[in-house]
């Protein structure tokens, strides 16, 4: 199922949990990590578990949980939330995919304990530690059937590196962060999972958000993390194929179907080959998945 928008919601705020539910986001990330003060993490863990239990039926949004790193209470988070049947876990500060393999084995046991029939999916924040970029190539060789997608982050990495900023003079990501972003995108594609773009910090800049989303879409990202409900509409619209995109895709597919066995077709004076056909089918498949999600709400 295509998820365009993942909205972070602090797990210790009843008000924000209620607001997130009506945001229109494809998925909420109920956060027990960075948006929660250390002394309130046990409260957030309990509130997230209760929220999952109270929303166990048909959900307007998928419900994901960002847990803490395993060394900082993450196992306690997971033990508490599994019985609420979250759709997935966002796992921060992952050094290597072997950590997710171990987590997956733990989930096998916990799901059996709690009679959870639908496997809980995983999405690592795959670039937050200095070690993480060196393990990206190993994801394609790892045994991770739970892997839904991959996202990346710049803030924790810049902190770990002791950097004073993660942006260049032009306001764009500095080279180090461009590098890990690109590697995360390529790794996700190599694994056949969803590459999810990181957050856009200025939630008041809708035009900037939409422009940045369109650039990410053109590169191959399929969705984005939001940090405020005001960003959801811009993300959803940006990662939904336009009417023009759909019409072009349909014409390309129809032209190839009309000429079985051909490798190239001409439409309105432009030539389209097999890669264009594959892209057209991807556009139509993405729109079908979006329509399916809308119909299920």
Phi and psi restraints in degrees (value plus and minus 20) as a CYANA .aco file:
   2 UNK   PHI     -96.6   -56.6
   2 UNK   PSI     104.7   144.7
   3 UNK   PHI    -132.7   -92.7
   3 UNK   PSI      99.1   139.1
   4 UNK   PHI    -109.1   -69.1
   4 UNK   PSI     -59.3   -19.3
   5 UNK   PHI    -148.3  -108.3
   5 UNK   PSI     112.4   152.4
   6 UNK   PHI    -139.9   -99.9
   6 UNK   PSI      91.9   131.9
   7 UNK   PHI    -118.1   -78.1
   7 UNK   PSI     100.5   140.5
   8 UNK   PHI     -90.4   -50.4
   8 UNK   PSI     112.5   152.5
   9 UNK   PHI    -152.2  -112.2
   9 UNK   PSI      99.7   139.7
  10 UNK   PHI     -77.1   -37.1
  10 UNK   PSI     109.6   149.6
  11 UNK   PHI     -94.8   -54.8
  11 UNK   PSI     -27.7    12.3
  12 UNK   PHI    -125.0   -85.0
  12 UNK   PSI      -3.7    36.3
  13 UNK   PHI    -143.6  -103.6
  13 UNK   PSI      87.9   127.9
  14 UNK   PHI     -80.6   -40.6
  14 UNK   PSI     -60.9   -20.9
  15 UNK   PHI     -80.8   -40.8
  15 UNK   PSI     -66.7   -26.7
  16 UNK   PHI     -93.2   -53.2
  16 UNK   PSI     -51.9   -11.9
  17 UNK   PHI     -83.4   -43.4
  17 UNK   PSI     -62.8   -22.8
  18 UNK   PHI     -86.8   -46.8
  18 UNK   PSI     -60.4   -20.4
  19 UNK   PHI     -87.8   -47.8
  19 UNK   PSI     -58.3   -18.3
  20 UNK   PHI     -81.9   -41.9
  20 UNK   PSI     -56.3   -16.3
  21 UNK   PHI     -80.9   -40.9
  21 UNK   PSI     -48.8    -8.8
  22 UNK   PHI    -121.8   -81.8
  22 UNK   PSI      -3.7    36.3
  23 UNK   PHI     -98.4   -58.4
  23 UNK   PSI     -40.5    -0.5
  24 UNK   PHI      66.8   106.8
  24 UNK   PSI     -17.4    22.6
  25 UNK   PHI     -86.7   -46.7
  25 UNK   PSI     123.2   163.2
  26 UNK   PHI     -85.1   -45.1
  26 UNK   PSI     -53.2   -13.2
  27 UNK   PHI    -164.2  -124.2
  27 UNK   PSI     121.5   161.5
  28 UNK   PHI    -120.5   -80.5
  28 UNK   PSI     118.8   158.8
  29 UNK   PHI    -125.9   -85.9
  29 UNK   PSI      82.8   122.8
  30 UNK   PHI     -95.7   -55.7
  30 UNK   PSI      92.6   132.6
  31 UNK   PHI    -117.5   -77.5
  31 UNK   PSI     108.2   148.2
  32 UNK   PHI    -132.7   -92.7
  32 UNK   PSI     -18.2    21.8
  33 UNK   PHI    -121.3   -81.3
  33 UNK   PSI    -128.7   -88.7
  34 UNK   PHI     -89.5   -49.5
  34 UNK   PSI     -42.4    -2.4
  35 UNK   PHI    -107.7   -67.7
  35 UNK   PSI     -14.7    25.3
  36 UNK   PHI    -140.5  -100.5
  36 UNK   PSI     108.7   148.7
  37 UNK   PHI     -82.6   -42.6
  37 UNK   PSI     128.2   168.2
  38 UNK   PHI     -73.5   -33.5
  38 UNK   PSI     -64.0   -24.0
  39 UNK   PHI     -91.1   -51.1
  39 UNK   PSI     -33.7     6.3
  40 UNK   PHI    -123.6   -83.6
  40 UNK   PSI     -17.5    22.5
  41 UNK   PHI     -82.8   -42.8
  41 UNK   PSI     -62.3   -22.3
  42 UNK   PHI     -79.2   -39.2
  42 UNK   PSI     -58.3   -18.3
  43 UNK   PHI     -84.3   -44.3
  43 UNK   PSI     -65.4   -25.4
  44 UNK   PHI     -81.6   -41.6
  44 UNK   PSI     -61.2   -21.2
  45 UNK   PHI     -78.3   -38.3
  45 UNK   PSI     -65.2   -25.2
  46 UNK   PHI     -88.0   -48.0
  46 UNK   PSI     -62.0   -22.0
  47 UNK   PHI     -86.3   -46.3
  47 UNK   PSI     -59.7   -19.7
  48 UNK   PHI     -85.6   -45.6
  48 UNK   PSI     -62.9   -22.9
  49 UNK   PHI     -80.5   -40.5
  49 UNK   PSI     -61.7   -21.7
  50 UNK   PHI     -87.1   -47.1
  50 UNK   PSI     -59.3   -19.3
  51 UNK   PHI     -83.8   -43.8
  51 UNK   PSI     -62.8   -22.8
  52 UNK   PHI     -82.0   -42.0
  52 UNK   PSI     -63.9   -23.9
  53 UNK   PHI     -83.7   -43.7
  53 UNK   PSI     -56.5   -16.5
  54 UNK   PHI     -97.2   -57.2
  54 UNK   PSI     -35.9     4.1
  55 UNK   PHI    -141.2  -101.2
  55 UNK   PSI      23.5    63.5
  56 UNK   PHI    -103.4   -63.4
  56 UNK   PSI     -30.3     9.7
  57 UNK   PHI    -106.3   -66.3
  57 UNK   PSI    -162.5  -122.5
  58 UNK   PHI     -86.8   -46.8
  58 UNK   PSI     107.5   147.5
  59 UNK   PHI    -131.4   -91.4
  59 UNK   PSI     114.2   154.2
  60 UNK   PHI     -90.1   -50.1
  60 UNK   PSI     -51.0   -11.0
  61 UNK   PHI    -142.7  -102.7
  61 UNK   PSI     127.7   167.7
  62 UNK   PHI     -86.5   -46.5
  62 UNK   PSI     128.2   168.2
  63 UNK   PHI    -135.2   -95.2
  63 UNK   PSI      93.1   133.1
  64 UNK   PHI    -130.8   -90.8
  64 UNK   PSI     141.0   181.0
  65 UNK   PHI    -148.5  -108.5
  65 UNK   PSI     106.8   146.8
  66 UNK   PHI    -110.8   -70.8
  66 UNK   PSI      93.3   133.3
  67 UNK   PHI    -108.6   -68.6
  67 UNK   PSI     151.9   191.9
  68 UNK   PHI    -101.8   -61.8
  68 UNK   PSI     141.7   181.7
  69 UNK   PHI     -75.4   -35.4
  69 UNK   PSI     131.7   171.7
  70 UNK   PHI     -76.3   -36.3
  70 UNK   PSI     -54.5   -14.5
  71 UNK   PHI     -99.0   -59.0
  71 UNK   PSI     -24.3    15.7
  72 UNK   PHI    -147.7  -107.7
  72 UNK   PSI      13.4    53.4
  73 UNK   PHI      80.3   120.3
  73 UNK   PSI     -14.3    25.7
  74 UNK   PHI     -81.3   -41.3
  74 UNK   PSI     -58.5   -18.5
  75 UNK   PHI     -84.1   -44.1
  75 UNK   PSI     -60.6   -20.6
  76 UNK   PHI     -80.9   -40.9
  76 UNK   PSI     -60.4   -20.4
  77 UNK   PHI     -79.2   -39.2
  77 UNK   PSI     -68.6   -28.6
  78 UNK   PHI     -85.4   -45.4
  78 UNK   PSI     -64.7   -24.7
  79 UNK   PHI     -78.1   -38.1
  79 UNK   PSI     -57.3   -17.3
  80 UNK   PHI     -94.7   -54.7
  80 UNK   PSI     -54.1   -14.1
  81 UNK   PHI    -118.0   -78.0
  81 UNK   PSI     -37.3     2.7
  82 UNK   PHI     -78.3   -38.3
  82 UNK   PSI     -60.7   -20.7
  83 UNK   PHI     -84.9   -44.9
  83 UNK   PSI     -37.7     2.3
  84 UNK   PHI    -103.3   -63.3
  84 UNK   PSI     -20.1    19.9
  85 UNK   PHI      36.0    76.0
  85 UNK   PSI      36.2    76.2
  86 UNK   PHI     -84.1   -44.1
  86 UNK   PSI     132.6   172.6
  87 UNK   PHI     -91.3   -51.3
  87 UNK   PSI     -47.8    -7.8
  88 UNK   PHI    -187.9  -147.9
  88 UNK   PSI     148.4   188.4
  89 UNK   PHI    -139.6   -99.6
  89 UNK   PSI     112.7   152.7
  90 UNK   PHI    -114.5   -74.5
  90 UNK   PSI     102.5   142.5
  91 UNK   PHI    -130.9   -90.9
  91 UNK   PSI      94.1   134.1
  92 UNK   PHI    -106.0   -66.0
  92 UNK   PSI     142.3   182.3
  93 UNK   PHI      31.0    71.0
  93 UNK   PSI      27.2    67.2
  94 UNK   PHI    -103.9   -63.9
  94 UNK   PSI     103.3   143.3
  95 UNK   PHI    -101.4   -61.4
  95 UNK   PSI     -55.4   -15.4
  96 UNK   PHI    -177.3  -137.3
  96 UNK   PSI     128.1   168.1
  97 UNK   PHI     -81.5   -41.5
  97 UNK   PSI     -40.0     0.0
  98 UNK   PHI     -80.4   -40.4
  98 UNK   PSI     -48.6    -8.6
  99 UNK   PHI     -85.2   -45.2
  99 UNK   PSI     -57.4   -17.4
 100 UNK   PHI     -91.7   -51.7
 100 UNK   PSI     -52.9   -12.9
 101 UNK   PHI     -82.6   -42.6
 101 UNK   PSI     -61.7   -21.7
 102 UNK   PHI     -86.5   -46.5
 102 UNK   PSI     -61.3   -21.3
 103 UNK   PHI     -82.1   -42.1
 103 UNK   PSI     -60.2   -20.2
 104 UNK   PHI     -81.2   -41.2
 104 UNK   PSI     -59.1   -19.1
 105 UNK   PHI     -85.4   -45.4
 105 UNK   PSI     -58.4   -18.4
 106 UNK   PHI     -82.6   -42.6
 106 UNK   PSI     -62.1   -22.1
 107 UNK   PHI     -84.0   -44.0
 107 UNK   PSI     -55.5   -15.5
 108 UNK   PHI     -74.1   -34.1
 108 UNK   PSI     -64.0   -24.0
 109 UNK   PHI     -91.4   -51.4
 109 UNK   PSI     -65.8   -25.8
 110 UNK   PHI     -87.6   -47.6
 110 UNK   PSI     -57.8   -17.8
 111 UNK   PHI     -84.5   -44.5
 111 UNK   PSI     -57.1   -17.1
 112 UNK   PHI     -86.8   -46.8
 112 UNK   PSI     -61.1   -21.1
 113 UNK   PHI     -77.6   -37.6
 113 UNK   PSI     -62.5   -22.5
 114 UNK   PHI    -122.9   -82.9
 114 UNK   PSI      -7.4    32.6
 115 UNK   PHI      34.3    74.3
 115 UNK   PSI      22.9    62.9
 116 UNK   PHI    -106.9   -66.9
 116 UNK   PSI      93.6   133.6
 117 UNK   PHI    -103.6   -63.6
 117 UNK   PSI     -57.9   -17.9
 118 UNK   PHI    -110.3   -70.3
 118 UNK   PSI      99.1   139.1
 119 UNK   PHI     -76.7   -36.7
 119 UNK   PSI     115.9   155.9
 120 UNK   PHI     -98.5   -58.5
 120 UNK   PSI     107.1   147.1
 121 UNK   PHI    -104.0   -64.0
 121 UNK   PSI     146.4   186.4
 122 UNK   PHI    -148.0  -108.0
 122 UNK   PSI     121.7   161.7
 123 UNK   PHI    -158.0  -118.0
 123 UNK   PSI      88.4   128.4
 124 UNK   PHI     -99.9   -59.9
 124 UNK   PSI     127.4   167.4
 125 UNK   PHI    -108.9   -68.9
 125 UNK   PSI      81.2   121.2
 126 UNK   PHI    -114.0   -74.0
 126 UNK   PSI     -10.6    29.4
 127 UNK   PHI    -156.1  -116.1
 127 UNK   PSI       3.2    43.2
 128 UNK   PHI    -110.3   -70.3
 128 UNK   PSI     -27.4    12.6
 129 UNK   PHI    -142.8  -102.8
 129 UNK   PSI     137.7   177.7
 130 UNK   PHI     -80.2   -40.2
 130 UNK   PSI     -48.4    -8.4
 131 UNK   PHI     -97.5   -57.5
 131 UNK   PSI     -50.2   -10.2
 132 UNK   PHI     -74.8   -34.8
 132 UNK   PSI     -64.9   -24.9
 133 UNK   PHI     -79.4   -39.4
 133 UNK   PSI     -48.0    -8.0
 134 UNK   PHI     -97.5   -57.5
 134 UNK   PSI     -35.1     4.9
 135 UNK   PHI    -120.8   -80.8
 135 UNK   PSI     -20.3    19.7
 136 UNK   PHI     -80.1   -40.1
 136 UNK   PSI     -60.3   -20.3
 137 UNK   PHI     -82.8   -42.8
 137 UNK   PSI     -42.5    -2.5
 138 UNK   PHI     -98.7   -58.7
 138 UNK   PSI     -32.9     7.1
 139 UNK   PHI     -81.0   -41.0
 139 UNK   PSI     -58.9   -18.9
 140 UNK   PHI     -87.3   -47.3
 140 UNK   PSI     -38.0     2.0
 141 UNK   PHI    -122.5   -82.5
 141 UNK   PSI     -25.3    14.7
 142 UNK   PHI    -101.6   -61.6
 142 UNK   PSI     137.7   177.7
 143 UNK   PHI    -115.2   -75.2
 143 UNK   PSI      70.2   110.2
 144 UNK   PHI    -154.4  -114.4
 144 UNK   PSI      48.7    88.7
 145 UNK   PHI     -84.5   -44.5
 145 UNK   PSI     -38.3     1.7
 146 UNK   PHI     -99.6   -59.6
 146 UNK   PSI     -30.9     9.1
 147 UNK   PHI     -86.4   -46.4
 147 UNK   PSI      96.0   136.0
 148 UNK   PHI    -108.8   -68.8
 148 UNK   PSI     -64.2   -24.2
 149 UNK   PHI    -187.2  -147.2
 149 UNK   PSI    -195.8  -155.8
 150 UNK   PHI    -159.0  -119.0
 150 UNK   PSI     121.8   161.8
 151 UNK   PHI    -151.4  -111.4
 151 UNK   PSI     152.4   192.4
 152 UNK   PHI    -152.2  -112.2
 152 UNK   PSI     145.1   185.1
 153 UNK   PHI    -166.1  -126.1
 153 UNK   PSI     127.0   167.0
 154 UNK   PHI    -127.3   -87.3
 154 UNK   PSI     -47.3    -7.3
 155 UNK   PHI     -88.0   -48.0
 155 UNK   PSI     -70.5   -30.5
 156 UNK   PHI     -86.9   -46.9
 156 UNK   PSI     -54.4   -14.4
 157 UNK   PHI     -85.9   -45.9
 157 UNK   PSI     -63.8   -23.8
 158 UNK   PHI     -84.6   -44.6
 158 UNK   PSI     -55.4   -15.4
 159 UNK   PHI     -84.4   -44.4
 159 UNK   PSI     -64.7   -24.7
 160 UNK   PHI     -83.7   -43.7
 160 UNK   PSI     -51.5   -11.5
 161 UNK   PHI    -104.9   -64.9
 161 UNK   PSI     -28.9    11.1
 162 UNK   PHI      53.3    93.3
 162 UNK   PSI       5.1    45.1
 163 UNK   PHI    -100.2   -60.2
 163 UNK   PSI     123.4   163.4
 164 UNK   PHI    -100.4   -60.4
 164 UNK   PSI     -38.7     1.3
 165 UNK   PHI    -178.4  -138.4
 165 UNK   PSI     136.5   176.5
 166 UNK   PHI    -130.7   -90.7
 166 UNK   PSI      -7.8    32.2
 167 UNK   PHI    -135.2   -95.2
 167 UNK   PSI     131.6   171.6
 168 UNK   PHI    -107.5   -67.5
 168 UNK   PSI     159.6   199.6
 169 UNK   PHI     -79.8   -39.8
 169 UNK   PSI     -45.0    -5.0
 170 UNK   PHI    -106.8   -66.8
 170 UNK   PSI     -17.8    22.2
 171 UNK   PHI      67.0   107.0
 171 UNK   PSI     -25.5    14.5
 172 UNK   PHI    -110.2   -70.2
 172 UNK   PSI     149.0   189.0
 173 UNK   PHI     -77.5   -37.5
 173 UNK   PSI     116.8   156.8
 174 UNK   PHI     -87.7   -47.7
 174 UNK   PSI     145.7   185.7
 175 UNK   PHI     -74.8   -34.8
 175 UNK   PSI     -64.4   -24.4
 176 UNK   PHI     -75.2   -35.2
 176 UNK   PSI     -60.7   -20.7
 177 UNK   PHI    -101.7   -61.7
 177 UNK   PSI     -51.2   -11.2
 178 UNK   PHI     -81.5   -41.5
 178 UNK   PSI     -60.2   -20.2
 179 UNK   PHI     -83.6   -43.6
 179 UNK   PSI     -70.1   -30.1
 180 UNK   PHI     -89.8   -49.8
 180 UNK   PSI     -52.2   -12.2
 181 UNK   PHI     -81.2   -41.2
 181 UNK   PSI     -69.1   -29.1
 182 UNK   PHI     -83.1   -43.1
 182 UNK   PSI     -61.3   -21.3
 183 UNK   PHI     -86.7   -46.7
 183 UNK   PSI     -55.0   -15.0
 184 UNK   PHI     -85.3   -45.3
 184 UNK   PSI     -64.4   -24.4
 185 UNK   PHI     -78.9   -38.9
 185 UNK   PSI     -69.0   -29.0
 186 UNK   PHI     -84.8   -44.8
 186 UNK   PSI     -59.9   -19.9
 187 UNK   PHI     -83.3   -43.3
 187 UNK   PSI     -64.9   -24.9
 188 UNK   PHI     -79.0   -39.0
 188 UNK   PSI     -63.2   -23.2
 189 UNK   PHI     -85.6   -45.6
 189 UNK   PSI     -59.0   -19.0
 190 UNK   PHI     -83.5   -43.5
 190 UNK   PSI     -51.1   -11.1
 191 UNK   PHI    -106.8   -66.8
 191 UNK   PSI     -29.3    10.7
 192 UNK   PHI      53.1    93.1
 192 UNK   PSI      10.2    50.2
 193 UNK   PHI    -141.6  -101.6
 193 UNK   PSI     154.6   194.6
 194 UNK   PHI     -98.7   -58.7
 194 UNK   PSI     106.6   146.6
 195 UNK   PHI    -108.7   -68.7
 195 UNK   PSI     102.3   142.3
 196 UNK   PHI    -132.2   -92.2
 196 UNK   PSI     102.8   142.8
 197 UNK   PHI     -89.4   -49.4
 197 UNK   PSI     127.9   167.9
 198 UNK   PHI     -92.3   -52.3
 198 UNK   PSI     157.9   197.9
 199 UNK   PHI     -88.3   -48.3
 199 UNK   PSI     138.0   178.0
 200 UNK   PHI    -130.6   -90.6
 200 UNK   PSI      94.1   134.1
 201 UNK   PHI     -87.1   -47.1
 201 UNK   PSI     -54.4   -14.4
 202 UNK   PHI    -107.3   -67.3
 202 UNK   PSI      73.5   113.5
 203 UNK   PHI     -94.8   -54.8
 203 UNK   PSI     -26.7    13.3
 204 UNK   PHI    -110.5   -70.5
 204 UNK   PSI     -27.8    12.2
 205 UNK   PHI    -121.0   -81.0
 205 UNK   PSI      60.6   100.6
 206 UNK   PHI     -86.9   -46.9
 206 UNK   PSI     -60.7   -20.7
 207 UNK   PHI     -84.1   -44.1
 207 UNK   PSI     -62.6   -22.6
 208 UNK   PHI     -84.7   -44.7
 208 UNK   PSI     -60.8   -20.8
 209 UNK   PHI     -79.6   -39.6
 209 UNK   PSI     -69.0   -29.0
 210 UNK   PHI     -83.4   -43.4
 210 UNK   PSI     -60.8   -20.8
 211 UNK   PHI     -83.8   -43.8
 211 UNK   PSI     -60.1   -20.1
 212 UNK   PHI     -89.3   -49.3
 212 UNK   PSI     -56.6   -16.6
 213 UNK   PHI     -84.7   -44.7
 213 UNK   PSI     -62.4   -22.4
 214 UNK   PHI     -84.0   -44.0
 214 UNK   PSI     -57.9   -17.9
 215 UNK   PHI     -84.5   -44.5
 215 UNK   PSI     -60.7   -20.7
 216 UNK   PHI     -85.8   -45.8
 216 UNK   PSI     -61.3   -21.3
 217 UNK   PHI     -79.4   -39.4
 217 UNK   PSI     -64.5   -24.5
 218 UNK   PHI     -83.5   -43.5
 218 UNK   PSI     -48.5    -8.5
 219 UNK   PHI     -99.4   -59.4
 219 UNK   PSI     -41.7    -1.7
 220 UNK   PHI     108.1   148.1
 220 UNK   PSI     -26.6    13.4
 221 UNK   PHI     -86.7   -46.7
 221 UNK   PSI     127.6   167.6
 222 UNK   PHI    -132.2   -92.2
 222 UNK   PSI     -26.8    13.2
 223 UNK   PHI    -188.8  -148.8
 223 UNK   PSI    -199.4  -159.4
 224 UNK   PHI    -170.8  -130.8
 224 UNK   PSI     132.7   172.7
 225 UNK   PHI    -104.8   -64.8
 225 UNK   PSI     117.2   157.2
 226 UNK   PHI    -132.3   -92.3
 226 UNK   PSI     126.8   166.8
 227 UNK   PHI    -131.3   -91.3
 227 UNK   PSI     -19.9    20.1
 228 UNK   PHI    -172.1  -132.1
 228 UNK   PSI     122.9   162.9
 229 UNK   PHI     -76.2   -36.2
 229 UNK   PSI     -47.2    -7.2
 230 UNK   PHI     -84.4   -44.4
 230 UNK   PSI     -37.8     2.2
 231 UNK   PHI    -108.7   -68.7
 231 UNK   PSI     -33.5     6.5
 232 UNK   PHI     -83.7   -43.7
 232 UNK   PSI     -67.3   -27.3
 233 UNK   PHI     -80.3   -40.3
 233 UNK   PSI     -64.0   -24.0
 234 UNK   PHI     -82.5   -42.5
 234 UNK   PSI     -59.7   -19.7
 235 UNK   PHI     -87.9   -47.9
 235 UNK   PSI     -68.4   -28.4
 236 UNK   PHI     -78.8   -38.8
 236 UNK   PSI     -65.0   -25.0
 237 UNK   PHI     -88.0   -48.0
 237 UNK   PSI     -57.4   -17.4
 238 UNK   PHI     -87.1   -47.1
 238 UNK   PSI     -56.1   -16.1
 239 UNK   PHI    -117.0   -77.0
 239 UNK   PSI      -4.6    35.4
 240 UNK   PHI    -124.1   -84.1
 240 UNK   PSI     107.4   147.4
 241 UNK   PHI     -76.2   -36.2
 241 UNK   PSI     118.1   158.1
 242 UNK   PHI     -94.5   -54.5
 242 UNK   PSI     145.0   185.0
 243 UNK   PHI     -78.8   -38.8
 243 UNK   PSI     -57.4   -17.4
 244 UNK   PHI     -86.2   -46.2
 244 UNK   PSI     -62.2   -22.2
 245 UNK   PHI     -81.0   -41.0
 245 UNK   PSI     -63.1   -23.1
 246 UNK   PHI     -86.6   -46.6
 246 UNK   PSI     -63.2   -23.2
 247 UNK   PHI     -82.6   -42.6
 247 UNK   PSI     -64.6   -24.6
 248 UNK   PHI     -82.1   -42.1
 248 UNK   PSI     -63.7   -23.7
 249 UNK   PHI     -81.4   -41.4
 249 UNK   PSI     -62.9   -22.9
 250 UNK   PHI     -83.8   -43.8
 250 UNK   PSI     -59.2   -19.2
 251 UNK   PHI     -87.7   -47.7
 251 UNK   PSI     -59.1   -19.1
 252 UNK   PHI     -84.6   -44.6
 252 UNK   PSI     -67.8   -27.8
 253 UNK   PHI     -81.4   -41.4
 253 UNK   PSI     -63.8   -23.8
 254 UNK   PHI     -83.4   -43.4
 254 UNK   PSI     -58.4   -18.4
 255 UNK   PHI     -85.8   -45.8
 255 UNK   PSI     -60.7   -20.7
 256 UNK   PHI     -89.5   -49.5
 256 UNK   PSI     -57.8   -17.8
 257 UNK   PHI     -86.9   -46.9
 257 UNK   PSI     -47.5    -7.5
 258 UNK   PHI     -97.2   -57.2
 258 UNK   PSI     -35.8     4.2
 259 UNK   PHI    -150.0  -110.0
 259 UNK   PSI      50.9    90.9
 260 UNK   PHI     -75.6   -35.6
 260 UNK   PSI     117.8   157.8
 261 UNK   PHI      69.0   109.0
 261 UNK   PSI     -29.5    10.5
 262 UNK   PHI    -104.8   -64.8
 262 UNK   PSI     133.1   173.1
 263 UNK   PHI    -125.8   -85.8
 263 UNK   PSI     -29.1    10.9
 264 UNK   PHI    -164.4  -124.4
 264 UNK   PSI     117.6   157.6
 265 UNK   PHI    -150.4  -110.4
 265 UNK   PSI     137.8   177.8
 266 UNK   PHI    -133.6   -93.6
 266 UNK   PSI     112.6   152.6
 267 UNK   PHI    -155.2  -115.2
 267 UNK   PSI      99.0   139.0
 268 UNK   PHI      31.7    71.7
 268 UNK   PSI      21.9    61.9
 269 UNK   PHI      61.0   101.0
 269 UNK   PSI     -16.6    23.4
 270 UNK   PHI    -133.0   -93.0
 270 UNK   PSI     124.4   164.4
 271 UNK   PHI    -117.2   -77.2
 271 UNK   PSI     116.7   156.7
 272 UNK   PHI    -145.3  -105.3
 272 UNK   PSI     111.8   151.8
 273 UNK   PHI    -134.1   -94.1
 273 UNK   PSI    -189.1  -149.1
 274 UNK   PHI     -79.8   -39.8
 274 UNK   PSI     -61.2   -21.2
 275 UNK   PHI     -78.0   -38.0
 275 UNK   PSI     -56.6   -16.6
 276 UNK   PHI     -85.3   -45.3
 276 UNK   PSI     -57.1   -17.1
 277 UNK   PHI     -83.8   -43.8
 277 UNK   PSI     -63.8   -23.8
 278 UNK   PHI     -82.2   -42.2
 278 UNK   PSI     -62.1   -22.1
 279 UNK   PHI     -82.8   -42.8
 279 UNK   PSI     -61.3   -21.3
 280 UNK   PHI     -82.5   -42.5
 280 UNK   PSI     -62.7   -22.7
 281 UNK   PHI     -85.5   -45.5
 281 UNK   PSI     -55.5   -15.5
 282 UNK   PHI     -85.0   -45.0
 282 UNK   PSI     -61.0   -21.0
 283 UNK   PHI     -80.8   -40.8
 283 UNK   PSI     -66.3   -26.3
 284 UNK   PHI     -87.0   -47.0
 284 UNK   PSI     -57.5   -17.5
 285 UNK   PHI     -86.9   -46.9
 285 UNK   PSI     -59.7   -19.7
 286 UNK   PHI     -84.8   -44.8
 286 UNK   PSI     -61.0   -21.0
 287 UNK   PHI     -87.2   -47.2
 287 UNK   PSI     -58.0   -18.0
 288 UNK   PHI     -82.8   -42.8
 288 UNK   PSI     -60.9   -20.9
 289 UNK   PHI     -86.6   -46.6
 289 UNK   PSI     -58.5   -18.5
 290 UNK   PHI     -85.7   -45.7
 290 UNK   PSI     -63.4   -23.4
 291 UNK   PHI     -83.4   -43.4
 291 UNK   PSI     -58.6   -18.6
 292 UNK   PHI     -83.7   -43.7
 292 UNK   PSI     -61.2   -21.2
 293 UNK   PHI     -85.5   -45.5
 293 UNK   PSI     -62.4   -22.4
 294 UNK   PHI     -82.7   -42.7
 294 UNK   PSI     -59.0   -19.0
 295 UNK   PHI     -88.9   -48.9
 295 UNK   PSI     -46.8    -6.8
 296 UNK   PHI    -101.1   -61.1
 296 UNK   PSI     -35.6     4.4
